[in-house]
Amino acid sequence: MRAITLTFAALIVLTGCTAERVVNTGEWATDTSSTAAQAAPAAPPLPPTNPALLANGRDFAQNTAGRSAYYFSTPSGRWQCAILPGDMAGCGGTTDALAITGAPETVPDADGQQTPPNAIVVGPQGDARFAAVDAAAFAPPSPATVLPFNRTLAVARFRCNLQESKGVSCLSEASGKGFTFSADGFDLHYSEVPLDAP
């Protein structure tokens, strides 16, 4: 009987020592209180992505002011986009005007003043929207790498892709919210590259 008790005690100790550790890197703030867990809605399921169609994030990474960010441009050079970890994913035009059919004429800027939008963005939480952001937000220190058609750049809990038939699309993986746009119009929903795309 004593051997069974000692064996059982040893198993309990080993189980406690070999449990998987969870490391919080601090990239995303986490509130572990029970009220926060009850109040926060679960993110909707994300659309599947074909791993063969993923772009290599390292090819798009640049460092600005000690912070890594991911920049890409469209093949036409008309749109400049960025994924700013922990902050947003978005795109702006390479000219002063954001020429997207149906876009609002003005939006509130950081000071609450109405100004023409120069970007379409999605943050970690909240709806995608047109915004007036600092023009430097989407300007990389070096020329941005072109994101090829039917490839998805998935980094820092954001995804962006480019489809010839739909335009640029970006998504917050935390909220499931996103946008799709081209010069011809926009939709405040993400559009994933088809799984069987070339």
C-alpha atoms as one frame of an Amber mdcrd trajectory, in Angstrom:
protein
   0.000   0.000   0.000   2.863   2.334   0.828   4.389   1.768  -2.654   1.085
   2.755  -4.309   0.879   5.941  -2.220   4.479   6.913  -3.062   3.938   6.193
  -6.772   0.777   8.316  -6.781   2.570  11.183  -5.000   5.450  11.012  -7.505
   3.008  11.210 -10.417   1.371  14.315  -8.936   4.768  16.016  -8.525   5.850
  15.109 -12.079   2.584  16.321 -13.549   2.947  19.673 -11.803   6.534  20.075
 -13.024   5.861  19.225 -16.646   2.805  21.406 -17.252   2.993  23.682 -20.305
   4.019  27.263 -19.580   2.234  30.227 -21.071   4.411  33.249 -21.755   2.801
  36.661 -22.193   5.020  38.757 -24.451   3.027  41.889 -23.674   2.285  42.541
 -27.362  -1.433  42.654 -26.578  -2.704  43.910 -23.240  -4.681  41.249 -21.419
  -7.197  41.837 -18.642  -7.683  38.587 -16.753 -10.513  39.803 -14.524 -13.696
  37.779 -14.757 -15.785  40.824 -15.759 -13.506  41.543 -18.718 -13.747  37.937
 -19.858 -17.542  38.080 -19.685 -17.849  41.477 -21.404 -15.440  40.870 -24.291
 -17.171  39.290 -27.277 -15.340  36.441 -28.931 -13.814  37.231 -32.296 -15.650
  35.558 -35.144 -13.955  32.631 -36.855 -11.355  33.792 -39.341 -11.471  32.813
 -42.998  -9.056  30.021 -43.881  -5.808  30.943 -45.600  -3.851  28.675 -47.915
  -0.332  28.499 -46.384   1.138  28.270 -49.901  -0.245  31.769 -50.602   1.342
  33.458 -47.565   4.000  36.098 -48.200   7.164  36.031 -46.086   6.765  38.806
 -43.502  10.532  39.373 -43.325  10.453  40.598 -46.925   8.187  43.489 -45.885
   9.680  44.421 -42.480  11.357  47.784 -41.988  12.486  49.574 -38.867  11.399
  53.162 -38.239  12.290  55.016 -35.054  13.211  51.757 -33.322   9.916  50.078
 -34.180   9.360  47.300 -36.706   6.531  47.697 -39.190   5.538  45.939 -42.407
   5.118  47.940 -45.618   3.930  46.994 -49.078   2.833  48.693 -52.240   0.532
  47.524 -54.989   1.968  46.501 -58.381   0.596  49.717 -59.913   2.316  51.803
 -57.246  -0.965  53.626 -56.625  -1.426  52.438 -53.016   1.040  52.350 -50.134
   0.033  50.102 -47.207   1.391  49.231 -43.778   0.831  46.894 -40.879   1.858
  48.733 -37.720   1.977  46.069 -34.952  -0.419  46.730 -32.086  -1.799  49.805
 -33.844  -3.384  49.298 -37.270  -3.278  47.991 -40.797  -4.175  50.387 -43.553
  -3.495  51.957 -46.894  -3.201  55.395 -48.372  -2.760  56.755 -51.848   0.606
  57.834 -53.146  -0.935  61.210 -54.034  -2.531  63.652 -51.596  -6.085  62.685
 -52.512  -7.525  59.307 -51.513  -9.316  58.571 -54.765 -11.762  55.806 -53.769
 -15.251  56.005 -55.247 -17.820  56.434 -52.468 -15.335  57.426 -49.758 -16.489
  60.208 -47.426 -15.405  63.722 -48.330 -14.292  64.493 -44.773 -13.564  62.661
 -41.524 -12.525  63.940 -38.088  -8.763  64.252 -37.672  -6.869  63.743 -34.382
  -8.068  67.176 -33.189 -11.695  66.547 -34.157 -11.545  68.902 -37.146 -13.150
  67.766 -40.406 -10.541  67.012 -43.052 -10.372  64.883 -46.213  -9.401  61.261
 -45.440  -5.997  60.080 -46.601  -6.258  56.425 -45.502  -8.515  53.455 -44.889
  -7.562  51.597 -41.688  -8.535  48.864 -39.241  -7.225  48.699 -35.675  -6.964
  45.669 -33.397 -10.555  46.333 -32.262 -13.389  48.317 -33.814 -14.697  48.770
 -37.306 -12.594  49.572 -40.351 -12.895  53.229 -41.327 -11.630  56.070 -43.434
  -9.228  58.241 -41.465  -6.981  61.270 -41.555  -3.643  59.948 -40.306  -0.129
  61.302 -40.211   1.101  60.872 -43.783   4.308  59.319 -42.458   2.342  56.344
 -41.048   2.343  54.546 -44.405   5.630  55.955 -45.725   8.428  53.417 -45.245
  12.007  54.564 -44.739  13.009  52.588 -47.869  10.896  51.739 -50.916   8.205
  49.221 -49.989   8.205  45.719 -51.435   5.395  45.033 -53.913   2.841  42.531
 -52.587   2.029  40.217 -55.506  -1.549  39.425 -56.474  -3.135  36.521 -54.566
  -0.641  36.632 -51.710  -1.502  37.327 -48.067   0.812  39.159 -45.680  -0.130
  37.871 -42.201   1.872  39.458 -39.363   1.244  40.922 -35.912  -2.388  39.678
 -35.819  -3.282  41.499 -39.036  -3.682  40.174 -42.600  -3.553  42.070 -45.881
  -3.807  40.753 -49.414  -4.120  41.971 -52.966  -6.499  40.480 -55.532  -6.690
  41.684 -59.110 -10.500  41.410 -59.155 -11.147  43.053 -55.751  -8.212  45.243
 -54.778  -6.513  45.487 -51.386  -8.049  43.841 -48.340  -6.907  43.989 -44.686
  -8.206  42.296 -41.517  -7.676  42.471 -37.763  -7.392  38.869 -36.592  -8.334
  40.038 -33.077 -11.730  41.459 -34.086 -12.448  39.818 -37.439 -13.167  43.299
 -38.874 -11.592  44.575 -42.056 -11.916  46.313 -45.400 -11.553  45.744 -49.131
 -11.035  48.603 -51.584  -9.912  49.693 -55.018 -10.255  52.973 -56.870 -13.714
  51.776 -57.974 -15.177  51.431 -54.466 -14.890  49.867 -51.028 -16.509  47.383
 -48.666 -15.944  47.392 -44.915 -15.421  43.624 -44.891 -12.324  41.521 -45.462
 -12.036  39.411 -48.597  -9.683  36.422 -48.349  -7.710  35.177 -51.334  -9.479
  32.066 -52.699  -7.798  28.892 -51.419  -7.248  27.641 -54.975  -5.817  30.922
 -56.326  -2.726  30.634 -58.544
